[in-house]
Amino acid sequence: MSNERFSRQVVAFGEEGQKKLSAARIGIVGVGGIGSQIVQDLAYLGVKNFLIVDDDIVEESNLNRLVGALPIDAREKRLKVDVTERMIMQINPEARVKKLGMNLRDERVLDALTHKDYLFGCVDNDAARLILTELASAFEIPLIDSAAEIHPEEGWINGFGGRVIIACPGEFCALCANQIDLKIAKIELESPPEKEFREKHGYGLGPGVTAPSVISLNGIIANLAVTEFLMILTNIRPYNKMVVYKGMEGKVNVRIDKKKEDCVICNSLVGKRESADLKRYTRIGLPKDLP
């Protein structure tokens, strides 16, 4: 690819920074509203090595925010990873893309993620966030975790925003930031019989509600995530461990939370690699040894 393409970036990052972008092996879990925008950013920046993970298909209701998706993708029920791969290759034909249209709890997905230099978590549930956080810590891979949320109330929005967490193993993680609810994660990891038993006995959390999602909000969070990734890669400035966008105030705040002294992930899993037994999450039902 022509050096002219990235000449304006080289002015900012230097030749060395651009080389790091080109060489970085990136894993993205979840290529929906936020994930698809992160992938687009990375492809334009010159990242060439992608692993994209998502078992979901494109639906018509995704077309308001899924970057790269077309109406025909929804009609033909194409996998989001197929749409994302197409977008990457259109932006950068020299890219190498491995796509896994599988659940994060698939053994092949967990194995593939352990060979990446950086991970982006763009998931919408605490169970997946817990698994990714454990994996990143055990295999000492920086994890950029992103989430956005809109709070509707009787036809009105009473709050919206999002946050980005940079989880560097042993330093800080989503559990330290109180962004993983272990009670909810346990429920999400249950097998159908376990879930049926719990709901039958009155332990349910209530019916699922379709969450609102808007492309502009996703874009803010995605770009904050990619910017902090660039700070890790280029050392232009120290990266922020947690960045919060408060939509009603129109402000981006940097949180200075510190690692929790009793964080089981930061204190017990760093560098454990295979001995952390991430494969326990591939078994159907709720693992007996959650944090």
N, C-alpha and C positions, 0 to 999 in steps of 0.2 A: 504494500500500500504506500502511496506517495507520502513522503515526509511533509509535503505542503499541507496535507489534510490536518495535521495536528500542530502546525506551526504556531498558532495562537495560544495553544495550551503549553507548548514548550517554553514560551515566554514566561508563563506563570509557574510551571512545575520544573522546568529544566529538562534537558535530555534524559537525565537519570530518572526523574520522576515519570516521564513518559515510558521509559523502558520498564519500570516497575509495574505500571498499569498494564502494559502489553503482556508481561510475564505472569501476572497474578492469576491464580486459579481460584475462581469464585463459585461458591455454591449458594443458590437462592432457593429457599423452601417457601412455596406459596407464590404463585405468579398471577394473583388477582389484581385488585385495584391498586394497591401500593406496590406489590412485587413487580407487576408489569412495567410500571414507571421506573423503578430502580433498574430493571434490566435494560430498558431503553437508554437511561442515562449512562450506564456502564458501557453499553455497546458504542454509543457516540464518543465516549471518552477514550476508547481504544482497547478496552479489555477484550481478550481473544479466547479465553478459556472459561467456558460456562458449564455448570451443572445446574439444571433446572428441575425442580421436583414439585409436582402437583397432580393429584389424581382426579381433579374436577374437570367437567366439561363446560364449554361455553353455552350459556343460556341467554335468551333475549334480554333478560333483566340485567345482564352483565355489560351490555353494549354501551351503557352510559359512562363507563369508567375503565373498561379493560383495554388498555393501550394495545393497538395492533389488531384488535378483533373486528371482524366484519359481519354483517347480517348473515352471510352464507355460512359462517362458522357456527352460528347458533342453530341455523336450520339443519345443518349436517351433524350437529352435536360433536364437534371436534374437541379434542382435549386441549386444555389451556396451554400445556407444554408444546403442542404442535404449533399453535398460533404464535407462541413466544419465540420458538425456534425460527419460524418464518420471519418474524420481525428482526431478530438479530442478524440473520443472513442478508436481509435486505439492506441493513445499515452497514454491515461489515462482512463481506463475502469470505474474508480470510479467517473468520472466527471458527472455533471448534466448540460444538455444542453437544453435550450429552443430556438427554432428556429422559426422565423417569416419571411416567404417568402412574405413579404408585403412591400409596400412603406412606407417611413418614415412618410408620412402625414396621415397614417391610425391611427385612434384613439386608436386601440389596441396596436400599436407600441409605441405611445407617453406615454400611461399609463404604459406599461411594463418598459420603460426606466427610469421612475421616481423612481423606486424601486432599482436602482443599486448604488453601492458605487463609481464606476469609469466608465467613458464612453470613448471609443475610436471612434473618427470620421475618417473614411477612405472613404470619399465621394468625388465625382468629379465635384460638382457643388456648386455654392454659395448659392442657395436656401436652400439646405440641410444643409450646414454649418451654415447658419443663424438660422434655426430652432433648430439645435442641440445646438448652442451657447446660444440661449434664454432659452431652456429647462434646460441646465446645470446650468445656472445662477439662474433661478427661483427656482430650487429644490436643489441648493447648492451642486452640484456634480462636482468634478474635471473632465475636459474634455481634453483629449489628441488628438489634431487634426493634421493629417498628410497629406502631399501632395508631389508628385514628378512630375517633368516636364522635357520634352526634347524638345528642339527647333531645328527642322530640317530646312535646307535651301538649296534647289536645290541639294539634294542628300548628303548634308553634315550636320553635327551637329555643330551649332554655340553656343550651351549652353545646359547644363543639370544640374539638381540638385533637391533640395527639402527642405522641412522644417517641423519642428515639433513645435507646439504651446501648451504649458501647460496653459490651461485657468482655473484658480482657481477663483471661483465666487467673484466678487467685486475687484479683484486684477489686472486682465489682461484678454483679450480675443482676438479672431481673428479679431474683428472689430477694437480694439485698434491697432492691428498690421497691419492694412490696408490689411487684407487678405480676406475680404468680400466686394465685389463690390455690393452695394445695388441696383444699376441700373440693373445689370445683374441678381441679385436675383429676382427682381420684374418680369423680363421677364420670368425667369424659372418657376415662380409660376403661370403664366397666364393659364387660361383655353384655350382650342383650339379655341373657337370663339374670345377671346381677342387677342390671338396670330395672328390669321388670319387677324383681323382688323388692328393690328399694322403693319404687314408685307405688307398688301395691301396699306397702306398709307405711305410706305417708311421708317418705323422705325426699320427694321430688322437689325440684326448684321451680316448678311451674312450666307452662307450655313455652316452646320456643317462639321468639318474636323476630321477625325479619328486621335486621338492622339497616338503618339508612346509610347511604354511602354516596359521596359526591367527588367527582374527579379532581376538582381544584384543591380540596382538603387533602386528598391522597397525594397530590403532587407536592404540596408543601412538606408533608412528612417524608415522602420519598427523597426529595432533594436535600432535606436536612440530613437524612441518613447517608446519602452519597457524599455530601460535603464532609461529614465527620470521618467517613472512610478515607477520603482524600487526605485528611489531616494525619491519619495514622500512617498512610503510605508515603507522604511527602515530607512530613515534619515541618510544614509551614508554621504551624503552631501546635501546642499540645491539644489532643482531642478532648472533647467534653464527654464525661461519662454518661450524662443524661441531659437531653434537651427537650423542653416541653413547649408546645405551641398552645397558647390559650386564645382560641378563636374569638370569643366574645370581647376580649380586650385588645385583640390584634397584636399580641406580644409573643416573642420567643424568649423563654427564660432558660438559663443554664442552672441545673440543680447541682448542688455540691454534696450530695449524699455520699456516705462512705460505706465501705464494706461492713456488713454486720459481723460482729465478732463470733457469733454462733452460726454463721451461714454454713450449712452442711456441704453445699456445692463448692463454694470457694475454699473451704478449709479441708475437705476430705477427698475431693475427686480430681484435683488438678494433677495432670500427668499420669493418671492411673491407666489410661488407654484401655486395652481389652479387659483388664481386671476390674474395671468399673461395671462390667456386665450390662452394657446398654442393650444387649440382645434380649434381656428380660422383657423389654417393651414389645418385642415381636410376638410374644405369647398372647393369646386371646384372653381378655379379662384383665382384672386389676392386679398389677404386680404387688407382692406382699411386702416389698422392701422399698417403698417410696421414701423420700427425705422426710 
